[in-house]
Amino acid sequence: MMIFGGAPCSQEWVDRIGGDGHSASGSEIVSLVNELLENKRKRGR
């Protein structure tokens, strides 16, 4: 799982390089990780 964030990154860039998630700030990252992990569990991986 590749997650990127902060001012140097954009969602467009993360999509282009095949990242799994992007967070604009550190305060959003926990929710993003929880969401990504839940989606992964639902897919059975």
C-alpha positions in Angstrom: 0.0 0.0 0.0 1.4 3.4 -1.0 0.0 6.5 0.6 1.4 10.0 -0.1 0.6 13.4 1.3 1.5 16.9 2.2 2.0 20.0 0.2 4.5 18.5 -2.3 1.9 15.9 -3.5 -1.4 16.1 -5.3 -4.1 13.5 -5.9 -3.4 13.8 -9.6 0.3 12.9 -9.1 -0.6 10.0 -6.8 -3.0 8.6 -9.4 -0.4 9.0 -12.1 2.2 6.9 -10.2 -0.3 4.3 -9.0 -0.5 5.3 -5.4 -3.3 4.0 -3.2 -4.2 7.2 -1.4 -3.5 10.8 -0.9 -3.9 13.0 2.1 -3.5 16.8 2.0 -2.6 16.9 5.7 -1.5 14.7 8.6 -4.8 15.2 10.3 -6.6 13.4 7.5 -4.2 10.4 7.2 -5.7 8.2 9.9 -9.2 8.3 8.3 -7.7 7.6 4.9 -5.7 4.6 6.2 -8.7 3.2 8.0 -10.8 3.5 4.8 -8.1 1.9 2.6 -7.7 -1.0 5.1 -11.4 -1.6 5.3 -11.7 -1.6 1.5 -8.8 -4.1 1.4 -10.5 -6.4 4.0 -13.7 -6.3 2.0 -11.9 -7.5 -1.1 -10.3 -10.3 0.9 -6.7 -9.3 0.6 
